[in-house]
């Protein structure tokens, strides 16, 4: 926690990410959760960018060197905070103790949210893998069915050829008198 002489309320400074980055919103969740717990914490006073003069701050070094996304400085006014009616009230010892409890509760709530998000990601990955495996099984079954049908087809053709080579199966053999009758019938038509 750090004291601030110009701004009122309790707020946080955090690292800045480009607006199209997934982490842009994720790193604002913790301060937003904290602002929902009390009027002492003001989300709109939070800043999420790194000024050149703050390059050597611990939160900036941890963020850059160790890729710690949720690395904040918790700031509190030396004087007081705005209440709901925008009246300035002085900080009392009890207010600062409340901020400490809020921070602990917020971190706990945030970890629950992250765990839930990770669980959902795992479930969606597992479902995608299951769908992929099912598609693979269907494709394999279709391939084996095609192979089976093709082998049956080839087997049927081979047996017909065998029958034909064994003495007339499949081909009609006519006697000479039947042949002449067949020719006469064709001529009549």
C-alpha positions in Angstrom: 0.0 0.0 0.0 1.2 3.4 -0.9 0.0 6.9 0.2 -1.1 9.5 -2.4 -1.2 13.2 -1.7 -3.3 14.5 -4.6 -6.0 11.9 -5.4 -8.8 10.9 -3.1 -10.1 7.3 -2.4 -8.3 4.0 -2.6 -7.3 2.9 -6.1 -4.7 0.8 -8.0 -2.0 1.3 -10.6 -1.4 -1.7 -12.8 0.4 -2.7 -16.0 -1.0 -1.6 -19.4 -1.9 -3.9 -22.3 -3.1 -2.9 -25.8 -6.9 -2.9 -26.1 -6.9 -5.9 -28.5 -5.0 -8.0 -26.0 -6.9 -10.7 -24.0 -5.1 -9.5 -20.9 -6.5 -5.9 -21.3 -9.8 -6.9 -19.6 -8.4 -9.7 -17.4 -6.1 -7.4 -15.5 -8.9 -5.0 -14.7 -11.1 -7.7 -13.0 -9.4 -7.5 -9.6 -9.8 -3.7 -9.2 -13.3 -3.9 -10.5 -14.3 -6.6 -8.0 -12.7 -4.5 -5.3 -14.7 -1.4 -6.3 -18.0 -3.4 -6.1 -17.4 -4.1 -2.4 -17.1 -0.6 -1.0 -17.3 3.1 -1.9 -13.9 3.6 -0.4 -12.3 2.0 -3.5 -12.7 3.9 -6.7 -12.3 1.9 -10.0 -12.3 5.1 -12.1 -9.3 6.4 -10.3 -7.2 3.3 -11.3 -4.6 3.7 -14.0 -3.4 0.8 -16.2 -0.3 2.2 -17.9 3.4 2.6 -17.3 4.9 6.0 -17.2 8.6 6.4 -18.0 9.3 7.6 -14.5 7.8 4.4 -13.1 10.0 2.0 -15.1 11.9 0.8 -12.0 8.9 0.3 -9.7 8.6 -3.2 -8.3 5.2 -3.9 -10.0 6.7 -2.9 -13.4 9.8 -5.1 -12.9 7.7 -8.1 -11.8 5.4 -7.6 -14.8 8.1 -7.3 -17.4 10.8 -9.7 -16.1 8.5 -12.4 -14.7 5.4 -11.9 -16.8 3.2 -11.4 -13.7 0.0 -10.0 -15.0 -1.8 -9.1 -11.8 0.9 -6.9 -10.3 -0.5 -3.7 -8.8 0.3 -0.9 -6.5 -2.6 -0.2 -4.0 -2.8 3.5 -3.4 -4.7 5.3 -0.7 -5.2 9.0 -0.3 -3.6 10.7 2.7 -6.8 12.6 3.3 -10.0 10.7 2.5 -12.6 9.4 0.0 -15.8 10.4 -1.8 -19.0 8.9 -0.5 -22.1 8.2 -2.6 -23.2 11.8 -2.4 -19.7 12.9 -3.6 -18.9 14.4 -0.2 -15.3 14.0 1.0 -14.9 12.0 4.2 -11.7 11.6 6.1 -10.1 8.2 6.4 -10.3 6.6 9.7 -8.3 3.7 11.0 -11.4 1.4 10.5 -11.6 2.4 6.8 -8.1 1.3 6.1 -8.7 -2.0 8.0 -11.8 -2.5 5.9 -9.6 -2.0 2.7 -7.3 -4.7 3.9 -10.2 -7.1 4.4 -11.7 -6.1 1.1 -8.4 -6.9 -0.6 -8.2 -10.3 0.9 -11.8 -11.1 0.0 -11.3 -9.8 -3.5 -8.2 -11.9 -4.1 -10.2 -15.0 -2.9 -13.1 -14.2 -5.2 -10.7 -13.6 -8.1 -9.0 -17.0 -7.6 -12.4 -18.6 -7.6 -13.2 -16.9 -10.9 -9.9 -17.9 -12.4 -10.3 -21.5 -11.2 -13.8 -21.6 -12.8 -12.5 -20.1 -16.0 -9.7 -22.8 -16.2 -12.2 -25.5 -15.5 -14.4 -24.3 -18.3 -11.4 -24.1 -20.7 -10.5 -27.7 -19.8 -14.1 -28.8 -20.3 -14.3 -27.2 -23.7 -10.9 -28.6 -24.7 -12.1 -32.1 -23.6 -15.3 -31.7 -25.6 -13.4 -30.6 -28.7 -11.1 -33.7 -28.3 -14.1 -35.9 -27.9 -15.8 -34.5 -31.0 -12.5 -35.0 -32.9 -12.2 -38.6 -31.7 -15.8 -39.3 -32.7 -15.3 -37.8 -36.1 -12.2 -40.0 -36.5 -14.1 -43.1 -35.5 -16.9 -42.3 -37.9 -14.4 -41.7 -40.7 -12.6 -44.9 -39.9 -15.9 -46.9 -39.7 -17.0 -45.4 -43.1 -13.6 -46.3 -44.6 -13.8 -49.9 -43.3 -17.4 -50.2 -44.6 -16.3 -49.0 -48.0 -13.5 -51.5 -48.0 -15.8 -54.2 -47.0 -18.3 -53.3 -49.7 -15.6 -53.1 -52.3 -14.2 -56.5 -51.2 -17.7 -58.0 -51.4 -18.1 -56.5 -54.9 -14.8 -57.9 -56.0 -15.6 -61.3 -54.4 -18.9 -61.4 -56.2 -17.3 -60.6 -59.5 -14.6 -63.2 -59.0 -17.1 -65.9 -58.2 -19.1 -65.1 -61.3 -15.9 -65.4 -63.3 -15.2 -68.7 -61.7 -18.7 -69.9 -62.5 -18.3 -68.9 -66.1 -15.0 -70.7 -66.5 -16.4 -73.8 -64.9 -18.6 -74.6 -67.8 -21.2 -72.2 -68.8 -22.4 -70.6 -65.6 -23.6 -67.2 -66.7 -23.4 -67.9 -70.5 -26.2 -69.7 -72.4 -25.1 -72.5 -74.7 -27.7 -73.2 -77.4 -28.0 -76.3 -79.5 -27.8 -75.8 -83.3 -31.6 -76.3 -83.7 -32.3 -73.7 -81.0 -29.9 -71.3 -82.6 -31.6 -71.5 -86.0 -35.0 -71.0 -84.3 -33.7 -67.9 -82.5 -32.3 -66.5 -85.7 -35.7 -67.1 -87.5 -37.5 -65.3 -84.7 -35.2 -62.3 -85.0 -35.8 -62.2 -88.8 -39.6 -62.2 -88.3 -39.5 -59.2 -86.0 
